[in-house]
Amino acid sequence: MTARTRVLLLGYGEMGRAMERLLADRASVSIWEKFPRAGFRSVSLPQAVPRADVVIFCLPTKPHSEVLAEITPWLAPACICLSVAKGLDPAGRPVTRILEDVLGPDFGYGVLHGPMIAEQILAGRHAFAQLGCSGSGVVPRVTALFDRTRLHVTPVTDLIGINWAVVLKNVYAMAFGMADELGLGDNVRGWLSVRALRELDALVQQLGGAPGTAYGLAGLGDLVATATSEHSHHHQLGRRLARGETGVGVPGGLEGEAIRTLAAADQHRFLDDSDLPLLRWIRGIVREPGDVARRFEELFDDCGALRSVFPPKKPMR
């Protein structure tokens, strides 16, 4: 692709601004924002969509279906739709399924998933993504678009696998936040890493992905970034759960893609956690927060770990 490539960004939150920073010097970038802030002028979709070579969804998963249905009649035949979303819609679909259901074989589409925290891209730091896609010509055009930027893109063939890996790693990232809030230390973080990755690999395969996909950038790479970053919303959610904060699903309560993923899994019953003790444990705490320290001890027992994680209490004098 050349500097004349016309890119339409949908959404101007942190990721929208990060994509603008990456592409502004090499493409003609226009931006649509449904709820623009004061002083920001959003483009008109009927005018901008037909001119776009690439449309990048920098939106949460939930509005994807609605926005896609609105813009599809205006898309140019060769336009590529990309998404960076890492959640599920109310029907329990990841963005790959939404793109497939709405666009079908008529348009090229794909996802970019990996350790690509928006705040760090905005700070000029490197980020990394796997590109899963459908349609001829998508890989060379998207890799050329990001070539020599600080987002390093690696094409992969397991489109659905990387999408599920990046969705479900958010759930496991909350466990790391809980452990850090309780000061459990580096050893527990290491144990959680192994347990979470094993379960993530099993879940990705359970949902149609390939063995080993969870060990790539969209799984292991993004899990490490999300589970440890000070910018991670899901790490902060874990901290809040460890403090016993409640209110999931109510105004002002705990919100996030992982919370919505677990709610969708409960509603649509598509996750079998019978052999996944860490996932089952996290789901239990989200449903009924409280006494996370004691419940960590129970988790270690259930998983065959030593109990000596917490120092013994000093006897009363």
Secondary structure as GFF3:
##gff-version 3
##sequence-region A 1 317
A	DSSP	beta_strand	6	10	.	.	.	ID=ss1
A	DSSP	alpha_helix	14	23	.	.	.	ID=ss2
A	DSSP	beta_strand	28	32	.	.	.	ID=ss3
A	DSSP	alpha_helix	45	48	.	.	.	ID=ss4
A	DSSP	three_ten_helix	49	51	.	.	.	ID=ss5
A	DSSP	beta_strand	54	57	.	.	.	ID=ss6
A	DSSP	alpha_helix	64	71	.	.	.	ID=ss7
A	DSSP	three_ten_helix	72	74	.	.	.	ID=ss8
A	DSSP	beta_strand	80	83	.	.	.	ID=ss9
A	DSSP	alpha_helix	95	103	.	.	.	ID=ss10
A	DSSP	three_ten_helix	104	106	.	.	.	ID=ss11
A	DSSP	beta_strand	108	113	.	.	.	ID=ss12
A	DSSP	alpha_helix	118	122	.	.	.	ID=ss13
A	DSSP	beta_strand	127	134	.	.	.	ID=ss14
A	DSSP	alpha_helix	138	146	.	.	.	ID=ss15
A	DSSP	beta_strand	151	155	.	.	.	ID=ss16
A	DSSP	alpha_helix	159	181	.	.	.	ID=ss17
A	DSSP	alpha_helix	186	206	.	.	.	ID=ss18
A	DSSP	three_ten_helix	213	215	.	.	.	ID=ss19
A	DSSP	pi_helix	217	221	.	.	.	ID=ss20
A	DSSP	alpha_helix	222	228	.	.	.	ID=ss21
A	DSSP	alpha_helix	233	242	.	.	.	ID=ss22
A	DSSP	alpha_helix	257	268	.	.	.	ID=ss23
A	DSSP	alpha_helix	277	287	.	.	.	ID=ss24
A	DSSP	alpha_helix	292	302	.	.	.	ID=ss25
###
